[in-house]
Amino acid sequence: MNTESRLEKVLTSGNFAVTAECGPPKGSDVAALQEKGKHLLNCVDAVNVTDNQTAIVRMSSVAASAILKNMGHEPVLQMVTRDRNRIALQSDLFGAYALGVRNVLCLTGDHHSFGNQKETVGVFDLDSIQLLRTVRDMREQGTIIGGEAIQVPPKMFIGAAENPFADPISWRVVRLAKKAAAGADFIQTQCIFNVDRFAEFMKQAHDRGITEKLYVLAGITPLKTVGMARYMANKVAGMEIPEELISRMAGVPKEKQAEEGIKITVETIQRVREIPGVAGIHLMAIEWEHKVPEILKAAGLDKRPAA
């Protein structure tokens, strides 16, 4: 690959990678973004910058990535195909690379019916796999869609997402293989609460040789309350939270549930680290960025390798 990505260097050197997530604000408030970002400085290898997540209008992920980079972060630009045609997607990749962004996560995006602009028209000119191929061809062939040569190709470290929990599980590994073939260098997974099911997914990926072709970062989300656990289990598509975890959260007083959620998170991290083929974690502490250093210290992951 030979990009300028710090995340790539961490992974290729054999270190266990840690990435986190930072959602841009619903507006132009740079200070709000910087407040989130300061909690993640020097404790993770890279920070995902979400792209109008849940189809809610937010600060541009390209702009937010540049702001976080200026703070000293290694941004992972999330890019969804929901809102842009192929011209805009390729243009934003050029712009992000010019601003120093060296990692991109290619996504289709949450459907606009979930967000605050329900009458919008979804674009979906490309899907996530086609976007992966586009970024790969830019990097390796120096061409845009259609084959035209470009000056200063954006040499991005390319990522994609995968959900190990949607049925049938065997089909998820097929999709993972397609993303590897399309150009994905790394994968970040959906939130993992059912570790046994995730281990089955990873075994299938390992047996197919997919984990030799890309790096898998296991998605981890700390539970704050039993209400959050129940909502995610019942309302969030593709999420699988075992009943015993919900009962465990319900079994402690309300004021202790956040602490219990962090304990579960640390235990989950320790378990997924033992699964063959797992190269790191992607910690999605939603609006809880200030807890990331605490979680990583408890998990023994607070000392990050030098760039």
C-alpha positions in Angstrom: 0.0 0.0 0.0 2.7 2.4 1.0 0.5 5.4 1.9 1.3 8.1 4.4 -1.3 6.7 6.9 -0.2 6.4 10.5 -2.9 3.9 11.0 -1.5 1.7 8.2 2.0 1.9 9.8 0.6 0.7 13.2 -1.2 -2.2 11.6 1.6 -3.3 9.3 4.0 -3.3 12.2 1.9 -5.8 14.0 0.7 -3.5 16.8 -2.9 -3.9 18.0 -4.6 -0.8 16.7 -7.1 1.4 18.5 -9.4 3.8 16.6 -12.2 6.0 18.1 -15.1 8.0 16.6 -15.9 11.7 16.7 -19.2 13.0 15.3 -19.1 16.5 13.9 -21.6 19.0 15.5 -25.0 20.0 14.2 -23.7 23.3 13.1 -20.5 25.3 12.5 -19.2 25.2 16.1 -15.5 24.4 15.9 -15.1 24.6 19.7 -17.6 21.8 20.2 -15.7 19.5 17.8 -12.4 20.4 19.5 -13.8 19.7 22.9 -14.6 16.2 21.8 -11.3 15.8 20.0 -9.2 16.8 23.0 -10.3 13.7 25.0 -9.0 11.4 22.3 -5.6 13.0 21.8 -2.6 10.7 22.3 -4.7 7.7 23.4 -5.9 6.4 20.0 -4.1 5.7 16.7 -6.8 7.4 14.5 -10.2 9.0 14.8 -13.1 8.3 12.5 -15.0 11.4 11.5 -18.6 10.5 10.7 -20.4 11.7 7.6 -23.9 13.1 8.5 -24.5 10.0 10.6 -28.1 8.8 10.9 -28.8 11.1 8.0 -28.8 14.2 10.2 -27.3 17.4 8.9 -23.9 18.0 10.5 -20.6 19.8 9.8 -18.9 18.4 6.7 -16.8 15.3 7.5 -14.0 16.7 5.2 -13.9 20.0 7.1 -14.1 18.3 10.5 -11.3 15.9 9.5 -9.1 18.9 8.7 -9.9 20.6 12.0 -9.1 17.4 14.0 -5.9 16.9 12.0 -4.8 20.4 12.9 -5.3 19.4 16.6 -2.8 16.5 16.0 -5.2 13.7 15.2 -5.0 11.1 12.5 -8.4 11.4 10.9 -10.3 8.6 9.1 -12.7 10.3 6.8 -16.0 8.6 6.6 -17.6 9.0 3.2 -21.2 7.9 2.3 -22.6 7.5 -1.1 -26.1 8.5 0.0 -25.5 12.2 -0.6 -23.0 12.5 -3.4 -22.8 11.4 -7.0 -19.5 10.1 -8.4 -18.3 13.6 -9.4 -18.7 14.9 -5.8 -17.3 11.7 -4.2 -14.1 11.9 -6.3 -13.8 15.7 -5.8 -14.1 15.4 -2.0 -11.5 12.7 -2.0 -9.1 15.1 -3.8 -9.9 17.8 -1.3 -9.5 15.7 1.7 -6.1 14.4 0.5 -5.0 18.0 -0.2 -5.9 18.8 3.4 -3.7 16.0 4.7 -6.3 13.3 5.3 -4.8 9.8 4.5 -7.5 7.4 5.6 -11.0 6.9 4.2 -13.9 4.7 5.3 -16.3 3.9 2.4 -19.9 3.6 3.3 -23.3 3.6 1.7 -24.8 5.5 4.6 -28.0 5.4 6.7 -31.1 5.8 4.7 -32.4 9.4 4.8 -35.7 8.3 6.3 -33.9 7.9 9.6 -32.8 11.6 9.7 -34.1 15.1 9.9 -34.4 15.7 6.1 -36.9 13.0 5.3 -38.0 14.6 2.0 -34.5 14.6 0.6 -33.6 12.6 -2.5 -30.9 9.9 -1.9 -28.2 9.8 -4.5 -26.7 6.3 -4.3 -24.9 6.8 -7.6 -22.3 4.3 -6.3 -22.5 1.8 -3.5 -19.8 1.3 -0.9 -18.1 -1.5 -2.9 -18.0 0.6 -6.0 -16.6 3.5 -4.0 -13.9 1.1 -2.6 -12.9 0.3 -6.2 -12.8 4.0 -7.1 -10.5 4.9 -4.3 -8.3 1.9 -5.0 -8.0 2.8 -8.7 -7.2 6.4 -7.8 -4.3 5.2 -5.5 -2.9 2.3 -7.6 -3.8 3.3 -11.2 -3.8 7.0 -10.8 -7.1 7.3 -12.6 -10.6 8.4 -11.9 -13.8 6.5 -13.0 -13.6 6.1 -16.7 -9.8 5.8 -16.8 -8.7 9.4 -17.1 -5.3 10.0 -15.5 -5.1 12.4 -12.5 -2.3 14.5 -11.1 -1.1 13.7 -7.6 -3.3 10.7 -6.9 -4.8 10.5 -3.4 -2.9 7.5 -1.8 -5.5 6.7 0.8 -5.5 3.8 3.3 -8.9 2.4 2.5 -11.5 1.0 4.9 -15.0 -0.3 4.9 -17.6 -1.4 7.5 -19.1 -4.8 8.0 -21.9 -6.2 10.2 -21.1 -9.7 11.5 -24.6 -10.2 13.0 -27.1 -10.0 10.2 -28.5 -13.3 9.0 -27.5 -15.4 7.3 -24.0 -15.1 8.9 -22.4 -17.0 6.0 -23.5 -14.2 3.6 -21.7 -11.6 5.8 -18.4 -13.3 5.1 -19.2 -13.3 1.3 -19.7 -9.5 1.5 -16.5 -9.2 3.4 -14.7 -11.0 0.7 -16.2 -8.7 -1.9 -15.0 -5.7 0.0 -11.5 -7.2 0.2 -11.5 -7.8 -3.5 -12.7 -4.3 -4.2 -9.8 -2.7 -2.4 -10.5 -2.5 1.4 -7.3 -2.5 3.4 -9.1 -2.6 6.8 -12.6 -3.3 8.1 -14.4 -1.8 11.1 -17.3 -3.9 12.3 -20.7 -3.1 13.8 -20.8 -2.9 17.6 -20.0 -6.3 19.2 -21.9 -7.5 22.2 -22.3 -11.2 21.2 -18.6 -12.2 21.2 -19.4 -15.8 20.5 -21.2 -14.9 17.3 -18.4 -12.5 16.3 -15.8 -15.3 16.9 -17.8 -17.5 14.5 -17.7 -14.8 11.9 -14.0 -14.3 12.3 -13.4 -18.1 12.0 -15.2 -18.1 8.7 -13.2 -15.1 7.5 -10.0 -16.7 8.7 -10.8 -20.0 7.0 -11.4 -18.2 3.7 -8.1 -16.4 3.9 -9.8 -13.0 4.1 -7.9 -11.9 7.3 -4.7 -12.3 5.3 -5.9 -9.7 2.9 -7.2 -7.0 5.2 -7.1 -5.9 8.9 -10.2 -6.3 11.0 -10.9 -3.8 13.7 -13.6 -5.0 16.1 -16.3 -2.4 16.8 -16.9 -1.7 20.5 -19.6 0.5 22.0 -19.9 1.1 25.8 -23.4 0.9 27.2 -24.4 3.8 29.4 -27.8 2.6 30.7 -30.1 -0.4 30.5 -32.4 1.8 28.5 -29.7 2.3 25.9 -29.1 -1.5 25.8 -32.8 -2.2 25.3 -33.1 0.5 22.6 -30.2 -0.8 20.7 -31.4 -4.4 20.9 -34.9 -3.6 19.8 -34.6 -0.5 17.5 -31.2 -0.6 15.8 -31.0 -2.8 12.8 -28.3 -5.4 12.7 -27.5 -5.1 16.4 -27.4 -8.2 18.6 -27.2 -7.7 22.4 -27.5 -10.9 24.5 -30.3 -10.9 27.1 -27.7 -11.6 29.8 -26.0 -8.3 29.2 -29.3 -6.4 29.4 -30.1 -8.3 32.6 -26.7 -7.5 34.0 -27.2 -3.7 33.3 -30.7 -3.9 34.8 -29.3 -5.6 37.9 -27.3 -2.6 39.2 -28.7 0.7 40.5 -29.2 3.4 37.9 -26.3 5.5 39.2 -24.0 2.5 38.8 -25.1 1.5 35.3 -22.5 3.6 33.4 -19.8 2.0 35.5 -21.1 -1.5 34.8 -21.3 -0.6 31.1 -17.6 0.3 31.1 -16.8 -3.0 32.9 -18.6 -4.9 30.1 -16.8 -2.9 27.5 -13.4 -3.8 29.0 -14.3 -7.4 29.2 -15.5 -7.4 25.6 -12.2 -5.8 24.4 -10.2 -8.5 26.3 -12.2 -11.3 24.8 -12.0 -10.0 21.2 -8.2 -9.5 21.5 -7.9 -13.3 21.8 -9.8 -14.0 18.6 -7.4 -14.9 15.7 -7.5 -12.3 12.9 -8.6 -9.3 15.0 -6.0 -6.6 14.4 -7.5 -3.9 16.6 -10.6 -2.3 18.0 -12.8 0.6 16.9 -14.2 2.2 20.0 -17.5 4.1 19.4 -18.1 5.9 22.6 -21.2 7.9 21.3 -21.2 11.3 22.9 -19.0 9.8 25.6 -15.5 10.7 24.3 -14.3 11.7 27.7 -14.6 8.1 28.8 -12.3 6.7 26.1 -9.0 7.2 28.1 -10.5 5.5 31.1 -11.7 2.5 29.1 -8.4 2.1 27.2 -6.4 2.3 30.4 -8.6 -0.4 32.1 -8.1 -2.5 29.0 -4.3 -2.1 28.9 -4.4 -0.2 25.6 -3.7 3.3 26.7 0.0 3.2 25.6 -0.1 3.7 21.9 2.9 2.9 19.6 5.0 5.7 18.2 4.2 6.8 14.7 
